[in-house]
């Protein structure tokens, strides 16, 4: 689910900066997609750990909300 958003952001950034498709831009695209994918995997793993906790696991909705609150924190 994160990859369409990453691709939209990549295309938007290339359009706004008037950058052509070249090797450095493609490397940046690949790296951005990799970061989006790894963050998605970490968020799903964190939510699954919240659901399977030994001390009373949470339901799917609250586990997803806790994972989003933890993983999608703003930079400070």
N, C-alpha and C positions, 0 to 999 in steps of 0.2 A: 504494500500500500504506500510505502514511502517513495518508491522509485518514480511514479508519475510526477509527484511533487518536485523531486530532485531534478528530473528532466525539464520540467517547466521552468524551474529557477535557472537552470543552466542556459536554456534557450533565451530566456528573458535577459539574463546578464550579458550573453553574447550580443544580443540585439541592441541593448542600451549602450554598451561600450563600443559598438560597431567593430567587434573583433571577428576576423574571418576564421573559418575552420582550418586550423593548422595543427601541427604536432603538439605544441605546448597546450593549446586549448583542449585538444582531445585527451591529453594526459590529465589535465585538470578535471575534465568531465568524468573520466574513469575513477579518479580519486574521490570525487564528490559522490558518485554512485556507491563506491565502496564504503564511505563513511555513513551514508544514509542506510545502507544495508546492515552494517554492523550495529548501528544504533537500534535499528528495528529488532534485530536478533536479541540484543541485550534487554530491550524492553519486554519482549515476549518471555524471555527466560526469567526475568525478575517477576513478572506477573504470575508465571507458573509456580515459582517458588513461594509466592504469597498464597496461592491457592492450596499448595500441598504442605503448608507449615504444620508441624506436629502439634503445636499449641493452638489448635482450632483454626483450620484453614479458612480463608475468606471465600465469598462467592465470586464469580467471574467479574461482575461489574465493579465491586469495590477493589478487587485485586488490580484490575486495569486502571482504575483511577489512582491508586497508590503508585503503580508503576509509572504512569504518566507524570504524576507530581514529582516523583523522584528523578526520573530520567530526562524530563523536558524542563529542567530548571534553567533560568536565564543566566547568562554570563555575568560575573560580577568583577 
